[in-house]
Amino acid sequence: MKPNMGNADRIIRVLIAAVVVSLYFVNVISGTVAIVLLALAGIFILTSLISYCPLYGPFRISTRKKDNKG
C-alpha cells in the first residue's frame, strides 16, 4: 500500500472528523445522521493515520508531493 495522501489532505480530514465529533458531543447531530457521520469521521481518521485512501487508488489520484530523487 503506497501512501497517496499529502499533508494538507490529512489535516483537512482530521479537522472534518473533529468537527463531526464535536457536533455529536454538543448534541447538534443525533440519530441516524450522527451514526453515519461518526462512521465517516472514523474512516477519515483511519485513512489520515495510514496516509492511504482506498478511493484514490482506482482513479490513480495522489495528493502526495512527488519525490525528485533519481
N, CA, C and O atoms as a GROMACS GRO file, in nm:
protein
  280
    1MET      N    1   0.085  -0.117   0.000
    1MET     CA    2   0.000   0.000   0.000
    1MET      C    3   0.090   0.124   0.000
    1MET      O    4   0.152   0.157   0.101
    2LYS      N    5   0.095   0.190  -0.112
    2LYS     CA    6   0.178   0.309  -0.127
    2LYS      C    7   0.097   0.431  -0.082
    2LYS      O    8  -0.015   0.450  -0.128
    3PRO      N    9   0.152   0.515   0.008
    3PRO     CA   10   0.079   0.634   0.054
    3PRO      C   11   0.038   0.722  -0.064
    3PRO      O   12   0.117   0.746  -0.156
    4ASN      N   13  -0.087   0.771  -0.059
    4ASN     CA   14  -0.135   0.857  -0.168
    4ASN      C   15  -0.201   0.984  -0.116
    4ASN      O   16  -0.272   1.052  -0.189
    5MET      N   17  -0.176   1.017   0.012
    5MET     CA   18  -0.235   1.137   0.070
    5MET      C   19  -0.126   1.232   0.117
    5MET      O   20  -0.032   1.192   0.186
    6GLY      N   21  -0.138   1.358   0.079
    6GLY     CA   22  -0.045   1.459   0.124
    6GLY      C   23  -0.085   1.514   0.260
    6GLY      O   24  -0.190   1.480   0.314
    7ASN      N   25   0.002   1.598   0.315
    7ASN     CA   26  -0.022   1.653   0.448
    7ASN      C   27  -0.148   1.739   0.454
    7ASN      O   28  -0.223   1.730   0.551
    8ALA      N   29  -0.171   1.820   0.354
    8ALA     CA   30  -0.290   1.906   0.354
    8ALA      C   31  -0.418   1.820   0.355
    8ALA      O   32  -0.512   1.852   0.428
    9ASP      N   33  -0.420   1.715   0.277
    9ASP     CA   34  -0.534   1.624   0.271
    9ASP      C   35  -0.557   1.559   0.407
    9ASP      O   36  -0.671   1.550   0.453
   10ARG      N   37  -0.450   1.515   0.471
   10ARG     CA   38  -0.460   1.451   0.602
   10ARG      C   39  -0.512   1.549   0.707
   10ARG      O   40  -0.597   1.513   0.789
   11ILE      N   41  -0.462   1.672   0.706
   11ILE     CA   42  -0.504   1.772   0.805
   11ILE      C   43  -0.652   1.806   0.787
   11ILE      O   44  -0.725   1.816   0.885
   12ILE      N   45  -0.694   1.824   0.663
   12ILE     CA   46  -0.835   1.855   0.636
   12ILE      C   47  -0.927   1.744   0.685
   12ILE      O   48  -1.031   1.771   0.744
   13ARG      N   49  -0.888   1.619   0.662
   13ARG     CA   50  -0.969   1.506   0.707
   13ARG      C   51  -0.980   1.501   0.859
   13ARG      O   52  -1.087   1.474   0.913
   14VAL      N   53  -0.869   1.526   0.928
   14VAL     CA   54  -0.871   1.525   1.075
   14VAL      C   55  -0.958   1.639   1.127
   14VAL      O   56  -1.033   1.620   1.223
   15LEU      N   57  -0.950   1.756   1.065
   15LEU     CA   58  -1.032   1.869   1.108
   15LEU      C   59  -1.181   1.840   1.087
   15LEU      O   60  -1.263   1.872   1.173
   16ILE      N   61  -1.215   1.782   0.974
   16ILE     CA   62  -1.356   1.747   0.948
   16ILE      C   63  -1.404   1.646   1.051
   16ILE      O   64  -1.515   1.658   1.103
   17ALA      N   65  -1.322   1.546   1.080
   17ALA     CA   66  -1.359   1.446   1.181
   17ALA      C   67  -1.378   1.510   1.317
   17ALA      O   68  -1.471   1.475   1.390
   18ALA      N   69  -1.291   1.604   1.354
   18ALA     CA   70  -1.302   1.672   1.483
   18ALA      C   71  -1.430   1.754   1.491
   18ALA      O   72  -1.494   1.758   1.596
   19VAL      N   73  -1.468   1.818   1.382
   19VAL     CA   74  -1.591   1.896   1.380
   19VAL      C   75  -1.712   1.804   1.398
   19VAL      O   76  -1.804   1.835   1.474
   20VAL      N   77  -1.713   1.691   1.328
   20VAL     CA   78  -1.825   1.597   1.339
   20VAL      C   79  -1.837   1.544   1.482
   20VAL      O   80  -1.947   1.539   1.537
   21VAL      N   81  -1.725   1.506   1.541
   21VAL     CA   82  -1.727   1.453   1.678
   21VAL      C   83  -1.774   1.560   1.776
   21VAL      O   84  -1.852   1.531   1.866
   22SER      N   85  -1.727   1.683   1.759
   22SER     CA   86  -1.770   1.791   1.850
   22SER      C   87  -1.918   1.822   1.832
   22SER      O   88  -1.987   1.852   1.930
   23LEU      N   89  -1.969   1.817   1.710
   23LEU     CA   90  -2.113   1.839   1.688
   23LEU      C   91  -2.195   1.730   1.754
   23LEU      O   92  -2.305   1.757   1.803
   24TYR      N   93  -2.143   1.609   1.755
   24TYR     CA   94  -2.214   1.499   1.821
   24TYR      C   95  -2.218   1.520   1.973
   24TYR      O   96  -2.322   1.501   2.035
   25PHE      N   97  -2.106   1.559   2.030
   25PHE     CA   98  -2.099   1.573   2.176
   25PHE      C   99  -2.175   1.693   2.229
   25PHE      O  100  -2.211   1.695   2.347
   26VAL      N  101  -2.201   1.793   2.147
   26VAL     CA  102  -2.283   1.907   2.192
   26VAL      C  103  -2.428   1.891   2.145
   26VAL      O  104  -2.507   1.985   2.150
   27ASN      N  105  -2.462   1.770   2.098
   27ASN     CA  106  -2.598   1.732   2.059
   27ASN      C  107  -2.657   1.814   1.945
   27ASN      O  108  -2.777   1.839   1.943
   28VAL      N  109  -2.574   1.855   1.853
   28VAL     CA  110  -2.624   1.924   1.734
   28VAL      C  111  -2.671   1.820   1.632
   28VAL      O  112  -2.770   1.841   1.562
   29ILE      N  113  -2.600   1.708   1.625
   29ILE     CA  114  -2.643   1.598   1.538
   29ILE      C  115  -2.678   1.477   1.624
   29ILE      O  116  -2.618   1.454   1.729
   30SER      N  117  -2.776   1.401   1.578
   30SER     CA  118  -2.817   1.282   1.654
   30SER      C  119  -2.884   1.184   1.559
   30SER      O  120  -2.909   1.215   1.443
   31GLY      N  121  -2.913   1.067   1.610
   31GLY     CA  122  -2.984   0.966   1.533
   31GLY      C  123  -2.900   0.906   1.423
   31GLY      O  124  -2.779   0.891   1.436
   32THR      N  125  -2.967   0.870   1.315
   32THR     CA  126  -2.902   0.803   1.203
   32THR      C  127  -2.796   0.892   1.138
   32THR      O  128  -2.691   0.843   1.097
   33VAL      N  129  -2.823   1.020   1.129
   33VAL     CA  130  -2.726   1.113   1.071
   33VAL      C  131  -2.598   1.112   1.152
   33VAL      O  132  -2.488   1.112   1.095
   34ALA      N  133  -2.610   1.111   1.284
   34ALA     CA  134  -2.493   1.110   1.371
   34ALA      C  135  -2.412   0.981   1.351
   34ALA      O  136  -2.290   0.985   1.346
   35ILE      N  137  -2.482   0.869   1.341
   35ILE     CA  138  -2.413   0.741   1.324
   35ILE      C  139  -2.335   0.739   1.193
   35ILE      O  140  -2.219   0.697   1.189
   36VAL      N  141  -2.399   0.784   1.086
   36VAL     CA  142  -2.333   0.786   0.955
   36VAL      C  143  -2.214   0.881   0.956
   36VAL      O  144  -2.106   0.847   0.907
   37LEU      N  145  -2.232   1.001   1.012
   37LEU     CA  146  -2.123   1.098   1.014
   37LEU      C  147  -2.009   1.054   1.106
   37LEU      O  148  -1.892   1.079   1.074
   38LEU      N  149  -2.039   0.989   1.218
   38LEU     CA  150  -1.934   0.939   1.306
   38LEU      C  151  -1.856   0.826   1.239
   38LEU      O  152  -1.735   0.815   1.256
   39ALA      N  153  -1.926   0.741   1.164
   39ALA     CA  154  -1.856   0.635   1.090
   39ALA      C  155  -1.763   0.697   0.985
   39ALA      O  156  -1.650   0.652   0.968
   40LEU      N  157  -1.811   0.798   0.916
   40LEU     CA  158  -1.729   0.867   0.818
   40LEU      C  159  -1.610   0.935   0.884
   40LEU      O  160  -1.499   0.933   0.830
   41ALA      N  161  -1.632   0.994   1.001
   41ALA     CA  162  -1.523   1.058   1.074
   41ALA      C  163  -1.418   0.955   1.114
   41ALA      O  164  -1.298   0.982   1.107
   42GLY      N  165  -1.462   0.837   1.156
   42GLY     CA  166  -1.368   0.730   1.190
   42GLY      C  167  -1.285   0.687   1.071
   42GLY      O  168  -1.165   0.662   1.083
   43ILE      N  169  -1.349   0.678   0.956
   43ILE     CA  170  -1.278   0.643   0.833
   43ILE      C  171  -1.177   0.752   0.798
   43ILE      O  172  -1.065   0.722   0.757
   44PHE      N  173  -1.216   0.877   0.813
   44PHE     CA  174  -1.125   0.988   0.786
   44PHE      C  175  -1.002   0.981   0.876
   44PHE      O  176  -0.889   1.002   0.830
   45ILE      N  177  -1.023   0.953   1.004
   45ILE     CA  178  -0.910   0.944   1.098
   45ILE      C  179  -0.819   0.828   1.059
   45ILE      O  180  -0.697   0.842   1.055
   46LEU      N  181  -0.879   0.713   1.030
   46LEU     CA  182  -0.800   0.595   0.994
   46LEU      C  183  -0.718   0.619   0.868
   46LEU      O  184  -0.599   0.589   0.865
   47THR      N  185  -0.780   0.674   0.765
   47THR     CA  186  -0.707   0.698   0.641
   47THR      C  187  -0.600   0.804   0.658
   47THR      O  188  -0.496   0.800   0.592
   48SER      N  189  -0.624   0.900   0.748
   48SER     CA  190  -0.522   1.002   0.775
   48SER      C  191  -0.401   0.941   0.846
   48SER      O  192  -0.287   0.979   0.819
   49LEU      N  193  -0.425   0.847   0.935
   49LEU     CA  194  -0.315   0.785   1.009
   49LEU      C  195  -0.227   0.699   0.918
   49LEU      O  196  -0.106   0.694   0.936
   50ILE      N  197  -0.288   0.631   0.822
   50ILE     CA  198  -0.210   0.543   0.736
   50ILE      C  199  -0.170   0.611   0.604
   50ILE      O  200  -0.100   0.550   0.523
   51SER      N  201  -0.215   0.734   0.582
   51SER     CA  202  -0.182   0.812   0.461
   51SER      C  203  -0.223   0.744   0.332
   51SER      O  204  -0.159   0.761   0.228
   52TYR      N  205  -0.329   0.666   0.338
   52TYR     CA  206  -0.375   0.596   0.218
   52TYR      C  207  -0.527   0.602   0.211
   52TYR      O  208  -0.596   0.566   0.307
   53CYS      N  209  -0.579   0.646   0.098
   53CYS     CA  210  -0.722   0.649   0.075
   53CYS      C  211  -0.756   0.546  -0.032
   53CYS      O  212  -0.711   0.559  -0.146
   54PRO      N  213  -0.833   0.442   0.004
   54PRO     CA  214  -0.866   0.338  -0.093
   54PRO      C  215  -0.944   0.389  -0.214
   54PRO      O  216  -0.936   0.330  -0.322
   55LEU      N  217  -1.019   0.497  -0.199
   55LEU     CA  218  -1.095   0.552  -0.312
   55LEU      C  219  -1.005   0.621  -0.414
   55LEU      O  220  -1.042   0.634  -0.530
   56TYR      N  221  -0.888   0.666  -0.371
   56TYR     CA  222  -0.796   0.731  -0.464
   56TYR      C  223  -0.729   0.629  -0.557
   56TYR      O  224  -0.695   0.663  -0.670
   57GLY      N  225  -0.712   0.506  -0.511
   57GLY     CA  226  -0.639   0.404  -0.587
   57GLY      C  227  -0.692   0.377  -0.726
   57GLY      O  228  -0.617   0.388  -0.823
   58PRO      N  229  -0.820   0.341  -0.741
   58PRO     CA  230  -0.871   0.310  -0.875
   58PRO      C  231  -0.864   0.427  -0.973
   58PRO      O  232  -0.856   0.407  -1.094
   59PHE      N  233  -0.868   0.548  -0.920
   59PHE     CA  234  -0.864   0.667  -1.006
   59PHE      C  235  -0.723   0.722  -1.022
   59PHE      O  236  -0.702   0.822  -1.091
   60ARG      N  237  -0.626   0.655  -0.958
   60ARG     CA  238  -0.485   0.696  -0.964
   60ARG      C  239  -0.466   0.840  -0.919
   60ARG      O  240  -0.388   0.915  -0.978
   61ILE      N  241  -0.539   0.879  -0.814
   61ILE     CA  242  -0.527   1.012  -0.757
   61ILE      C  243  -0.426   1.008  -0.645
   61ILE      O  244  -0.424   0.913  -0.566
   62SER      N  245  -0.342   1.109  -0.637
   62SER     CA  246  -0.248   1.121  -0.526
   62SER      C  247  -0.232   1.268  -0.493
   62SER      O  248  -0.204   1.350  -0.581
   63THR      N  249  -0.248   1.302  -0.365
   63THR     CA  250  -0.227   1.440  -0.321
   63THR      C  251  -0.091   1.454  -0.256
   63THR      O  252  -0.056   1.560  -0.202
   64ARG      N  253  -0.013   1.347  -0.260
   64ARG     CA  254   0.120   1.346  -0.202
   64ARG      C  255   0.218   1.412  -0.299
   64ARG      O  256   0.207   1.394  -0.420
   65LYS      N  257   0.312   1.486  -0.245
   65LYS     CA  258   0.413   1.551  -0.330
   65LYS      C  259   0.503   1.446  -0.392
   65LYS      O  260   0.534   1.344  -0.331
   66LYS      N  261   0.544   1.473  -0.513
   66LYS     CA  262   0.634   1.382  -0.585
   66LYS      C  263   0.776   1.398  -0.533
   66LYS      O  264   0.822   1.510  -0.506
   67ASP      N  265   0.846   1.285  -0.519
   67ASP     CA  266   0.988   1.288  -0.481
   67ASP      C  267   1.071   1.316  -0.605
   67ASP      O  268   1.043   1.262  -0.712
   68ASN      N  269   1.172   1.401  -0.592
   68ASN     CA  270   1.260   1.432  -0.704
   68ASN      C  271   1.391   1.354  -0.696
   68ASN      O  272   1.496   1.403  -0.738
   69LYS      N  273   1.386   1.234  -0.641
   69LYS     CA  274   1.505   1.151  -0.629
   69LYS      C  275   1.525   1.072  -0.759
   69LYS      O  276   1.429   1.030  -0.824
   70GLY      N  277   1.652   1.054  -0.794
   70GLY     CA  278   1.684   0.966  -0.903
   70GLY      C  279   1.696   1.032  -1.033
   70GLY      O  280   1.722   0.967  -1.133
   0.00000   0.00000   0.00000
